[in-house]
Amino acid sequence: MDMEEQRWTEITRKALQLRRQLHGMPEKAFCEVQTKGTLFRFLTENTNLEVVDRGSWFFACKKATHATGGTAVALRADMDAVCGKDGVYGHYCGHDGHSSILAGLALWLSREDVERDVYLIFQPAEEIGQGAMQCVKLLEERNIPEIYGLHNIPGHSLGSILVRRGTFACASTGLEIRMTGTPSHAAYPEAGQNPGKPLAELFLEVEEMTRTLREKGYLVWMTLIGMEIGGDSYGVSASDGVLRLTLRAEKQAVFEQYVQDIEDRAKQREDREGFALQLQRIEYFPATENTDAGAERVRACADKLNLPVEELQEPMRWSEDFGYYLQKAGGAFFGVGDGENYPQLHTQAYEFPDEILPTAIRMFAELLK
């Protein structure tokens, strides 16, 4: 084994050790105290990078060795865990692996000369779509025009690189539509305002709207999460109801119009029928839309490393708040395959596969060359 391979072996060993340590301390969004502290110490004790604390998140920076005039670049990893069965948190999405990949890259950077400033962003709260909103300001603050991120993805061959021009992960939001009328005796329902029928009709309208958009070639999805009307008192006509939907779309512009049209239809019923209406968007995620140049850069790096590349024909239906970064900078988000028959994300059977960790670190390193 030559010196370079010995070095990569040591980087992998330390990153794997860190990943297993992080796996034992899963923390929910904006509560990643132990996780952040462990990562912060790892970088300060094992690298020569500048490490900057920003409260709920932090970043590390490697300055360009020589003033070449090259533009800065950022790489991002998330730190939070998933709420599983009975409210118990676990790393069922692999964020322990993502953070360890970026920490492993920091080990590599410590002994490298770089042509441009490199920023490593350790982000909280990806699972609720709010962490990137805090960290994205770094791009403007440090004039960073390019950023990359990754996710491990089950159902695809182990170590393969998943690439897509345009949208990699869909925009999505939960939408809660609450209508409040007036109660009445169940024997005289006409004396009150019952939201059951208008909410049911609204749901059917949204279903038809979604079908029409798909027939026109737009990738949109609506999932009924729940509908609750009234209570269990059989002598009282219902006066309060809520419809809960999850909405998704490939393109950000289509998504915004889709959600707005649904909200407008609910408001029309409020105006026409006199119900008090409350609308709430919950866990909003923008579309993660890669630039063509960013996607091509990922593909070229995978080819250089002789890694298999899979071109995704459709975007991932799940969402990623990495989209906030790509609204401010060029770059791309890509996937690394976990294996065709690997357990699905967000299930208790899932744990980040250690086999792909060195592949991911080398991909990030290649993107910086």
N, C-alpha and C positions, 0 to 999 in steps of 0.2 A: 504494500500500500504506500503510495507516494505521500508527500507532506500535505498536499492540497486535500486529498481524500481523508487523511487523518484529521485534518482540521474540520472537514464537514462531518465526520463521524462524531467528533467532540461537540460540535454545535448541535447536532441532532440529539445526542445523549442529554445535554443540558435542557434542551427544549422539551424533550419527552418527560424528563423529571419534573419540569415546571408544569406541564400539562396535567400530569397526574396529581400534583399538589393542588392546582386550581380546581380540578374535578371534585375535590372533597370539600369545597367551600362555595357552593352555588348561592348566588344572592340575586334578589329581584331588582328590577329597574330602579336606578337612583339610590340603591342601598349597597352598592358594590364596594364596601369599605375594605374588607379583608382582601378581596380580589385586587383592587387598585393598589393597596399597600404592598401586597406580595409582588406584583408586577413592577411597581416603582422601585422597590428594593433590589429586585433582580437586575434591573437596568443600571442602577447607580453602583451596584457592587460588581457587576460583570462586564460593563462596557465603559467606553470613554465618551459616550454621547452626552450632550446637554439634555437634562430631563427637567421639564417645566410642569409644575403642579397648577391645575386650573380648577381646583375644587372637586367637582364630581367626575372630572376626567383629567387626563394629562397627555402631554406629547413629548417625544424625544426628537432631537435634531442632530444631524451630522452635516456640518458645513462643508462646502466645496473645498477641496484641497488647494486648488488654484483658482484664481479669478478668471473663469473662461467665458463669463457672460451667459452661461446656460440658465434656463429657467428652472425654478424649484419644482419638486415633485413630492406628493404625499402618498402614503399608504395607510390604510385604516383597518383596525380590528375592533370587534365589540367584546364587552366583558360580562354582560348580564346573563341570567339563567331563565329557564322556563318554569312557569307554575304548573306542576303536574297534579296527579291524583291527590285528593284530600288537601289541596293547598300546599303540598310539599314541593319546594323548588329543587330543580336538578338541571344539569347541563345536558338537556335533551335536544339541543340544537347545535352543539359543538363549539360554542363561543370560547370554551376553555382551550380548544384547539386553535381557534383563530388568534387569540391573544398570545399563545405560545409560539405560533408561526411568526408573528411580528417581533416577539422578543428574540426568537432565534435569528431573525434577520438583523436585529440590533447587534448580536454577537458577531455576525459576519461583517457588518459595517464598521465595527470598531477597528478592524485591521485592513480596511480598504481605502484607497484614494477614490474620491468621487468627483465628478465633473460639475455637479450642481448640488445645491442644498437639498437635503432629504429630510422629510418630516414623517414621523411615525405617530399616528393618532390612536390612542387607546380610549374608546368611546363607551359610555354607559347607555343603558335604556334603549337598545335597538328593538327589543321585543314589543315595546309600546309605541314605537315610531317617534320618539321625542329626543333621543340622545344626539342624533346628528344635527338637530336644530341648534344645539349648544355649541357643537364643535366646528360647524361649517364656517363660523366667523374667522377661524384661523386662516382660511384660504385667502380672504381679502386682506387680513391683517399682515400676513407674510408674503403676499403677492404670489400665491401658488396657483398656477394655471392648469395643473394636471394631477389626477388622483386615481388610484386603483384600489380595489378591494376584491375579496373572494368569499365563497361559501362552499363548504363541503356538501355534496349532494348524493343521496342514496339513489339506487336504480340505474346508475351509470358505471361503466367499467372502472375498476380500481386505478386511481392515478391518472385518469383521462382528464383533459382540460376542456371544459365546456365554454363555448364562445358564441356570442350572438351580436350582430350589428343591431342598432336600435334598442328596443326594450328587452332587457334581460329578465326583469321581474316586474309584475304588474302593479299599477296603482290600486289602492283599496282603502275602504273606510267602512266602519260600522255606522249605520244610520238608525237612530231611534226616533220614531214618530209617535208622539203621544197626543191623544185627543181627549179633551175633557168637556163633557156636556153637563146635564143636570139629571139627578136621580128622580125616580117616580115609583109609585106603587106598581108592582108587577102586573096588577090587573088593569092598570091604565098607562101603558107604556107611551101612548101618544102625548101624555102630559110632561114627559121628560125628553131628554136628548141622549140617545144611546149610540155610542161610537162604533158598535160592532159592524154594522153594515157599511158605513163609509170606509173603515179601515180594511175590511175584506175587499171592497170594490177597488180601493187604492192598490192593494196587493196585486189584484188581477190586472190592473192597468200597468203596473210596473213589469209584471211578467210579460205582457204583450209588448210593451216598449222594448224590453230586452230582446225578445224574439225578433222584432222588426229590425233592430240595430244589427243583430247578428246576420240576418238575411242580406243586409246591405254590405256585409264584409267587415264589420267592426267586431273586434274581440272584446266582448263585455260579458260579465257574469253577475247574476243576482242569486243569493242564497237566503232563504227564509231561516232566520235564527230563532224567532219565537213571536207569538202573538198572545197577548193577555187581555181579556175583556172582563170587567166586573169582578165579582167575588162569588161566594158560595151561599149567599142569602137568597133563597128562591122567591122571596116576597118583594125583592127590590130589582127594578130594571137597571141594568148597568149604566154607569155614567162616566166611566174612565176606562181608557184602553190604550195599549201601546203595541206598535208593530216594530219589530227589530229585523233589520236586513244587513247583510254584508254585500257590498258592491265592489266590483273589480273591473278594470279595463286595461288594455295594452297601452294606449296612448294617453298622455297626460291631458291634452286638450279635449279629447273625447270623454275622458273620465270626468273632468270638471263639468262639462255640459250635461252629461248623464245624471250626475248627482243633483245638479241644479234643477234639471227638469223634474226630477222626482220630488224635490222639495217644493217646487212651484205648484205641482199638482196637489200636494198636501195643503198648501196655502190657499188654493182655489176652493177647496172644500171648507176650509176654515171661514173664508169670506162668504161662501154661498149658504152654508148650513149653520154657521154660528158657533161652532165648536172652538174652545180655546186650544191653541196648538203650540206644542213645544217640539223643536227639532234639535237633535244633537248628533254631531259627527264624532265618532269614537274610534281611537287608534287609527288616525289618518296616516296613510303612507303615499308619497308621490311615486310615480313610475320611475323605475331605475333605467334611464335611457342612455345607453352607451353611445359615444361618438364613433363614427366609422374608423377614424384614425386610432382611437383607443382600442377598439376591438381588433384591428389589424395588428397593433403592437403586441397584444396578448397572444394572438395566433403565431406571430413571428417568433416570439420568445419560446413558446411551446415547441415549435419546429426546431429551433436551435438546440433545445434540450432533448430532442428526439422523443417527445411525449406525444401520445395519441391525442388528436384533437377531434372533438365532436361539435358540429355546427347545429345549434338548436333551431328547429323549424318554427317553434312557437315559444313565447316567453314563459318563464315560470309563473304559475298562477299566484304563488305566495308573494308577499311584498317584503321590501327591504328599505330602511330609511336612508340607505346609501344614495338614493335618488336625490336627496337634498344637496349632496356634494356635486353631483353631475348637473345640477341646475346652475352651479356657479363656476364649474371648471370642466375641461375636457378629461377624457380618460375612459375607464371601463370597469365593470364588475364582471367577474367570471366565476366558473365553478370548477371544483375538483371532485371527480367521481369517488364515491365511497365503496362501490361494488354493486353489481346488478341486484343481488338479493339481500342487500344490507337493510337493517331495520329502518323504518321511516323516521324522519325528523318529528320532534314533539311527541314521541312515544317513550314510555319508560324503558323499552328495550334498547333504545338508542344510546350509544356512546361514541364519541369521536374516534375514528380509526387511526391509530398511531402510524400505520403504514404510509399514510399520505402526507404526514407532516414534513419530512425532508423534501418531498416533491414540491410542496407549496412554498417552502422557504426558498428553494432554488428558483422558482418562478418569480417570486418577488425580487430576488437578487438580480435576475436577468432583466427585469423591467427597468432596473436602475442603471444598466450599462449603456 
